[in-house]
Amino acid sequence: QVQLVESGGGLVQPGGSLRLSCTASGFTSDHYGIGWFRQAPGKEREGVSCISTPDGRTWYSDSVKVRLTISRDNAKNTVYLQMNDLKPEDTAVYYCAIDPNWSSITIMPMCPMAWRYDYWGQGTQVTVAS
């Protein structure tokens, strides 16, 4: 059974930083994509970043580029999302998800397409407020 567990969310002041973690278990393939998505109250879910495990390629949405960094620790089956200079508009529940059909020829603009992802974590709340 595939499980994704996010952690690291919390309350932070504007300009602060958080590092989210996503630990996967029960997934045996070493060729997949991991995406980070977020959903704010009253808004649609949006993709913010993803990483390709075959080759380490990364993608970021324009709204978070420069401020966020995605990375992975294969030995720990964990993907991280370092978030810096957080803004109130970053407030949302953040989810990680696995795209099991990802490959080295998948183009990165397909990253934020939520329909590609079969496995989702339960989410972690990030609140940016004074």
Contacts in CASP RR format, 6 or more apart in sequence:
PFRMAT RR
TARGET T0000
AUTHOR 0000-0000-0000
METHOD contacts of the structure
MODEL  1
QVQLVESGGGLVQPGGSLRLSCTASGFTSDHYGIGWFRQAPGKEREGVSC
ISTPDGRTWYSDSVKVRLTISRDNAKNTVYLQMNDLKPEDTAVYYCAIDP
NWSSITIMPMCPMAWRYDYWGQGTQVTVAS
1 26 0 8 1.000
2 24 0 8 1.000
2 25 0 8 1.000
2 26 0 8 1.000
2 27 0 8 1.000
2 98 0 8 1.000
2 119 0 8 1.000
3 24 0 8 1.000
3 25 0 8 1.000
3 26 0 8 1.000
3 121 0 8 1.000
4 22 0 8 1.000
4 23 0 8 1.000
4 24 0 8 1.000
4 96 0 8 1.000
4 97 0 8 1.000
4 98 0 8 1.000
4 119 0 8 1.000
4 120 0 8 1.000
4 121 0 8 1.000
4 122 0 8 1.000
5 22 0 8 1.000
5 23 0 8 1.000
5 25 0 8 1.000
5 121 0 8 1.000
5 122 0 8 1.000
6 20 0 8 1.000
6 21 0 8 1.000
6 22 0 8 1.000
6 94 0 8 1.000
6 95 0 8 1.000
6 96 0 8 1.000
6 121 0 8 1.000
6 122 0 8 1.000
6 123 0 8 1.000
6 124 0 8 1.000
7 20 0 8 1.000
7 21 0 8 1.000
7 23 0 8 1.000
7 124 0 8 1.000
8 18 0 8 1.000
8 19 0 8 1.000
8 20 0 8 1.000
8 21 0 8 1.000
8 124 0 8 1.000
9 18 0 8 1.000
9 20 0 8 1.000
9 94 0 8 1.000
9 124 0 8 1.000
9 125 0 8 1.000
9 126 0 8 1.000
10 18 0 8 1.000
10 124 0 8 1.000
10 125 0 8 1.000
10 126 0 8 1.000
10 127 0 8 1.000
11 127 0 8 1.000
11 128 0 8 1.000
11 129 0 8 1.000
12 18 0 8 1.000
12 86 0 8 1.000
12 126 0 8 1.000
12 127 0 8 1.000
12 128 0 8 1.000
13 128 0 8 1.000
13 129 0 8 1.000
13 130 0 8 1.000
14 86 0 8 1.000
14 87 0 8 1.000
14 88 0 8 1.000
14 128 0 8 1.000
14 129 0 8 1.000
14 130 0 8 1.000
15 84 0 8 1.000
15 85 0 8 1.000
15 86 0 8 1.000
15 87 0 8 1.000
15 128 0 8 1.000
16 84 0 8 1.000
16 85 0 8 1.000
16 86 0 8 1.000
16 128 0 8 1.000
17 82 0 8 1.000
17 83 0 8 1.000
17 84 0 8 1.000
17 85 0 8 1.000
17 86 0 8 1.000
18 83 0 8 1.000
18 86 0 8 1.000
18 126 0 8 1.000
19 80 0 8 1.000
19 81 0 8 1.000
19 82 0 8 1.000
19 83 0 8 1.000
20 36 0 8 1.000
20 80 0 8 1.000
20 81 0 8 1.000
20 83 0 8 1.000
20 94 0 8 1.000
20 96 0 8 1.000
20 124 0 8 1.000
20 126 0 8 1.000
21 78 0 8 1.000
21 79 0 8 1.000
21 80 0 8 1.000
21 81 0 8 1.000
22 34 0 8 1.000
22 36 0 8 1.000
22 78 0 8 1.000
22 79 0 8 1.000
22 80 0 8 1.000
22 81 0 8 1.000
22 96 0 8 1.000
22 121 0 8 1.000
23 76 0 8 1.000
23 77 0 8 1.000
23 78 0 8 1.000
24 34 0 8 1.000
24 77 0 8 1.000
24 78 0 8 1.000
24 79 0 8 1.000
24 98 0 8 1.000
24 119 0 8 1.000
25 77 0 8 1.000
27 77 0 8 1.000
27 98 0 8 1.000
27 100 0 8 1.000
27 119 0 8 1.000
29 100 0 8 1.000
30 53 0 8 1.000
30 54 0 8 1.000
30 74 0 8 1.000
31 53 0 8 1.000
31 54 0 8 1.000
31 102 0 8 1.000
31 103 0 8 1.000
31 104 0 8 1.000
32 53 0 8 1.000
32 98 0 8 1.000
32 99 0 8 1.000
32 100 0 8 1.000
32 101 0 8 1.000
32 102 0 8 1.000
33 50 0 8 1.000
33 51 0 8 1.000
33 52 0 8 1.000
33 53 0 8 1.000
33 98 0 8 1.000
33 99 0 8 1.000
33 102 0 8 1.000
33 111 0 8 1.000
34 50 0 8 1.000
34 51 0 8 1.000
34 53 0 8 1.000
34 72 0 8 1.000
34 79 0 8 1.000
34 96 0 8 1.000
34 97 0 8 1.000
34 98 0 8 1.000
34 99 0 8 1.000
35 47 0 8 1.000
35 49 0 8 1.000
35 50 0 8 1.000
35 51 0 8 1.000
35 70 0 8 1.000
35 79 0 8 1.000
35 96 0 8 1.000
35 97 0 8 1.000
35 98 0 8 1.000
35 99 0 8 1.000
35 111 0 8 1.000
35 117 0 8 1.000
36 47 0 8 1.000
36 48 0 8 1.000
36 49 0 8 1.000
36 50 0 8 1.000
36 70 0 8 1.000
36 79 0 8 1.000
36 81 0 8 1.000
36 94 0 8 1.000
36 95 0 8 1.000
36 96 0 8 1.000
37 45 0 8 1.000
37 46 0 8 1.000
37 47 0 8 1.000
37 48 0 8 1.000
37 94 0 8 1.000
37 95 0 8 1.000
37 96 0 8 1.000
37 97 0 8 1.000
37 112 0 8 1.000
37 114 0 8 1.000
38 45 0 8 1.000
38 46 0 8 1.000
38 47 0 8 1.000
38 48 0 8 1.000
38 90 0 8 1.000
38 92 0 8 1.000
38 93 0 8 1.000
38 94 0 8 1.000
38 95 0 8 1.000
38 126 0 8 1.000
39 45 0 8 1.000
39 46 0 8 1.000
39 92 0 8 1.000
39 93 0 8 1.000
39 95 0 8 1.000
40 89 0 8 1.000
40 91 0 8 1.000
40 92 0 8 1.000
40 93 0 8 1.000
43 92 0 8 1.000
45 95 0 8 1.000
45 114 0 8 1.000
46 61 0 8 1.000
46 112 0 8 1.000
47 61 0 8 1.000
47 111 0 8 1.000
47 112 0 8 1.000
47 114 0 8 1.000
48 60 0 8 1.000
48 61 0 8 1.000
48 63 0 8 1.000
48 64 0 8 1.000
48 68 0 8 1.000
48 81 0 8 1.000
48 94 0 8 1.000
48 112 0 8 1.000
49 58 0 8 1.000
49 59 0 8 1.000
49 60 0 8 1.000
49 61 0 8 1.000
49 64 0 8 1.000
49 68 0 8 1.000
49 70 0 8 1.000
49 81 0 8 1.000
49 111 0 8 1.000
50 58 0 8 1.000
50 59 0 8 1.000
50 70 0 8 1.000
50 99 0 8 1.000
50 108 0 8 1.000
50 111 0 8 1.000
50 112 0 8 1.000
51 57 0 8 1.000
51 58 0 8 1.000
51 59 0 8 1.000
51 70 0 8 1.000
51 71 0 8 1.000
51 72 0 8 1.000
51 79 0 8 1.000
52 58 0 8 1.000
52 102 0 8 1.000
52 104 0 8 1.000
52 106 0 8 1.000
52 108 0 8 1.000
53 72 0 8 1.000
53 74 0 8 1.000
53 102 0 8 1.000
54 102 0 8 1.000
54 103 0 8 1.000
54 104 0 8 1.000
55 104 0 8 1.000
56 72 0 8 1.000
57 108 0 8 1.000
58 70 0 8 1.000
58 108 0 8 1.000
59 108 0 8 1.000
59 109 0 8 1.000
59 111 0 8 1.000
59 112 0 8 1.000
60 68 0 8 1.000
60 70 0 8 1.000
61 112 0 8 1.000
63 89 0 8 1.000
64 83 0 8 1.000
64 90 0 8 1.000
67 83 0 8 1.000
67 84 0 8 1.000
67 85 0 8 1.000
67 86 0 8 1.000
68 81 0 8 1.000
68 82 0 8 1.000
68 83 0 8 1.000
68 84 0 8 1.000
69 81 0 8 1.000
69 82 0 8 1.000
69 84 0 8 1.000
70 79 0 8 1.000
70 80 0 8 1.000
70 81 0 8 1.000
70 82 0 8 1.000
71 79 0 8 1.000
71 80 0 8 1.000
71 82 0 8 1.000
72 78 0 8 1.000
72 79 0 8 1.000
72 80 0 8 1.000
73 79 0 8 1.000
73 80 0 8 1.000
79 96 0 8 1.000
81 94 0 8 1.000
81 96 0 8 1.000
83 90 0 8 1.000
83 126 0 8 1.000
86 126 0 8 1.000
86 128 0 8 1.000
87 128 0 8 1.000
88 128 0 8 1.000
88 129 0 8 1.000
89 128 0 8 1.000
90 126 0 8 1.000
90 128 0 8 1.000
91 126 0 8 1.000
91 127 0 8 1.000
91 128 0 8 1.000
91 129 0 8 1.000
92 125 0 8 1.000
92 126 0 8 1.000
93 123 0 8 1.000
93 124 0 8 1.000
93 125 0 8 1.000
93 126 0 8 1.000
94 123 0 8 1.000
94 124 0 8 1.000
94 125 0 8 1.000
94 126 0 8 1.000
95 120 0 8 1.000
95 121 0 8 1.000
95 122 0 8 1.000
95 123 0 8 1.000
96 120 0 8 1.000
96 121 0 8 1.000
96 123 0 8 1.000
97 114 0 8 1.000
97 117 0 8 1.000
97 118 0 8 1.000
97 119 0 8 1.000
97 120 0 8 1.000
97 121 0 8 1.000
98 117 0 8 1.000
98 118 0 8 1.000
98 119 0 8 1.000
99 116 0 8 1.000
99 117 0 8 1.000
99 118 0 8 1.000
100 118 0 8 1.000
100 119 0 8 1.000
101 116 0 8 1.000
102 116 0 8 1.000
110 116 0 8 1.000
END
